């Protein structure tokens, strides 16, 4: 079955369609280890703001962002013969991986908590962000060293077993959608980013108490949250009947709130706040080596919370495989859904995601 967001944020659609075998060896990085284990969504916001900020903002801050964002060789170990062919000319599909290195429930640095396939249509007028639940049971290709994969597993096992390249392979195999770029951010980096914005407004679907110290009490309805509170809110799942699906909704809410606050809060006209925001954002973000930040900034200059649509990959709900609790993909609906993504058929994407 699919779970749906009951209390939607204004103007943005939320349609919800969700640890992991222990890795035998953590994947080795081809780059120096970052300040945080990085994994990505704020790239959308940073680039969209700089692209929309005109020559002044771009001239002042683009060089800072370009030098501050680290690169990952996301496609080096992905066999070209196994990859889907590009379908819709001009459209972009980006794999966005999100993790939380400061999560109190985290047990290893090799997990990825959020897996999002972002589709940006050819006309660049919108974006559809598709969350793939981290426990989705999928075929995982064999890792480059041959020690892992080659069998069905939870989708986030791919990152532990083979890093970003194996995650790219796994997502492409599952969706049959070619990944053009990869973005990475640590959700823990939201603290500095949100504080640089002066807080964000979040509409909580119900009243509940965090299970993590200092055990914040969140009231139902709209409320202003600083970075620490918003991060805490985005982590919560055990108080909700739909578990990780609730956490997906909360992360989507926080992402949208950041974008809306940055776009409407006058940050581009306040050099001090813009500088703090850029420093916090660029230190949390990684992108693939092929991405042109200038081109992406231009492409995303009109994106705001109102023209993003959050969806969840179609599922049949949760169940068990042996001792593991997993999410089963609705393969029939997923085939239609991702077929629309490949064709850049936005109305069909939205319809198939319902």
Secondary structure, DSSP 8 states (H G I E B T S, - for coil): -----SS--TT-EEE--------SS----SS---SS----SHHHHHHHHHHHTHHHHHHHHHHHHHHHSEEE--STTS-GGGS----STT-EEEEEEEE-TT-TT---TT--SEEEEEEE-TT-S-EEEEE--TTBEEEE---TTSSS-SEEEETTHHHHHHHHHHHHHHHHHHH-----EEEEEEGGGHHHHHHHHT-EEEEESS-EE-SSTT--EE-SEEEEE-HHHHHHHHH--TTSTTTHHHHHHHHHHHHHHHHHHHHHTTGGG-HHHHHHHHHHHHTTEEEETT--HHHHHHHTTT--GGGEEEEE--EEEEEEETTEEEEEE-HHHHHHHHHHHHHT-HHHHHHHT-
